Amino acid sequence: MGIPAFYRWLVTKYPLSVVEVLEEVPGVVNGEKIPLDTSKRNPNGVEFDNLYLDMNGIIHPCFHPEGRPPPDTYDEVFKDVFRYIDRIFSLVRPRKILYMAIDGVAPRAKMNQQRARRFRFSKDAADAAAEEKLKHDYEKMLPTLEQAKTLDSNVITPGTEFMASLTSALQYYIHLRLNSDPGWRGIKVILSDASVPGEGEHKIMSYIRLQRNLPGYDPNMRHCLYGLDADLIMLGLATHEIHFAVLREDVRMDQNKSKRGAEAKSKLEGKDANDNISNQCFVFLNVWVLRDYLVHDMKIPGSAVKQDIERLIDDFVFMCVFVGNDFLPHVPSLDISEGALDLLMDVYKKEFVNMGGHLTNSYEVNLKRVEHFLQMAGLNENAIFRKRSQVEKEKRQFFKDIPGVNRGGLKGTHRLPEQKKNPKAFWEFLEHSSKTVSATLGNSGAEEVPPPIITTASNGTLAVVDNSGVEEARTHITVSAAPASSGISAFVDNVKLGEEGWKKRYYAEKFEADTPDEMEKFRMHAVLKCIEGICWVMHYYYQGVCSWQWFYPYHYAPFASDFHGLEQLEIHFTLGEPFKPLNQLMAVLPAASSHALPVLYRKLMTDSTSPILDFYPEDFELDMNGKRFAWQAVCKLPFIKESRLLAEIAKVEHFLTEEEKRRNRVGLDGLFFHISHPLANSVFSFCKNTKDHPKLSMAKVKRRINPGFRFG
């Protein structure tokens, strides 16, 4: 997910970094669509060498699409995935490499976030089902077994049957395209499936770094990365590649305009206007243009300390990590919707000389300079908290003054004043709600929250629904209300940031520190772990995983002003090794998703005598922590004790079936190309020379693919 609202901030501040994608429309003859010839030149006037697909950003919207019913079977999901890839391929038309990367086992630092999301998804789904059962005769509406296959998106996790089936489907799809599509004929296709450890985007970055280090690498190589997460933009900057673009759906301020254009285009093409795969409009975010913007904004003319352009870019990436990432809770005073990035950039320019130069050197962090930088940023915390408190008071007063607004605590719907009785208040409410949501969250796709949807309630009145489901890249969960069982009560602010004594109250409330000594102990340890985390993230972005086991052990972060004494800290990491796929499932899935696990593994989640049952609570606290939307709440789940978990798994692992053992193995990237590709002769020669090798063999063709069958 990365940084919520980052994409909107970026395109607002640096608008020329984004350009709309021109898309060639397939021809139609006698009602039949004629496939595009992707071997022809790209209509956008740029020829890309390599296309990288962050596949989870494709899988999730195909698993639970917006605007139409979800697919009933896995086969339908796979066909949608094939269509999605076809469309992206036709937009980019790579000439050398297509790299498909599916999320594999993640580092432990990411697992905690995955665990929180999956538990939250399961809880929301259970609450929604319970509410539906009260409204209708739910028992008569239970889906069939075949339909139920796609109800739980938690199966989009390494080690499940779904992911194994997806790999087979993609292998089939790749063979089909290589044999039937002229645009695929001359490229190499790399499939890094869920059995290969690492997050998809970071497997892609590792591949790019590897290629850059090879003799004869072309520095003018043109790269295009498809995905929705905000951190893809930071990763693009971190490559320091000259020609790098991020392709993504255009979900900016002109959503309605895009939707109207897509609907018109659909009619011309004879498509269903509800087909979310066909109706998305795309943009290229050109990282090289963004680089020029950043250098212009951050460069200090006449500086007494020399500035390096590449290190300026690295320092910007470092500042973005402080505003938000997938591995650490955000610093309370640094909210991008309140101008946190602009503040940090301003402090950076003002203090660059006083700091002594750059904050980073590639992934290496200068702790002495970082301490100075954060202390200067921390001087603004009181003003930030006071302003935030004032804005919240004004919001509460606004809603209080509107007759008919629901005051029943935190809900997923807010009652609107009736239009006929009070039209002025009605439209003021809608306008204010729209502006507030847009200003606070933006409309940037996966990492942000869609705007409110106006619906008709059961009693005929209008309601604004907080359509705020976010799960992985594009998960869309709509929670119509927050039942009592959701674990969220009306938010009570016991910390009162901005009022005298706020820091003491924060550590007492969030870290349960009762005495000044305990408070200082927690502060020092939280600062140490947070700085470790920042160093870990920078290494992850620039060099890859430096520790598979490291994670931040708290639910909350310290304040910017708390980061002092950093120069004395010693930061060390031990690489370790990734979890096995089934072990990760045990670490991130709730008991409600235990159906995705082998039988004996399920019992460890659900059996009342299980020694690790405490890892899988059905109820857990959701702390709104001053946020507006329920999805922003902090899930206060117990952290997994790795040694306990692995010890219990070891007792049952030897009972796995052969198929389950296969799903639990660490895999390798697969390389595919057409027999006419120049690489084919080298590979055949290699296979011929190793035909007697005990561990190498050439697979025989079992069944030829019918090239007329286009969608798998």
RAZIKA-V528403 format. One record per helix or strand. SS is the DSSP state (A for helix, B for strand). FROM is the first residue (numbers start at 1). TO is the last residue. Records with the same first field share a line. If there is no record, write none. Layout:
BEGIN
SS = FROM-TO ; FROM-TO
END
This chain:
BEGIN
A = 6-13 ; 15-17 ; 56-63 ; 74-92 ; 108-135 ; 138-141 ; 145-148 ; 153-155 ; 161-180 ; 200-212 ; 231-239 ; 255-269 ; 276-279 ; 287-298 ; 309-323 ; 336-338 ; 340-355 ; 367-378 ; 381-401 ; 423-441 ; 445-447 ; 484-486 ; 502-510 ; 516-542 ; 560-562 ; 566-568 ; 581-588 ; 591-596 ; 599-606 ; 613-615 ; 630-632 ; 642-655 ; 658-663 ; 679-689
B = 18-20 ; 27-29 ; 32-34 ; 50-54 ; 97-101 ; 188-192 ; 222-226 ; 243-249 ; 282-286 ; 360-361 ; 364-365 ; 413-415 ; 453-456 ; 462-465 ; 471-471 ; 475-475 ; 621-623 ; 634-636 ; 670-672
END
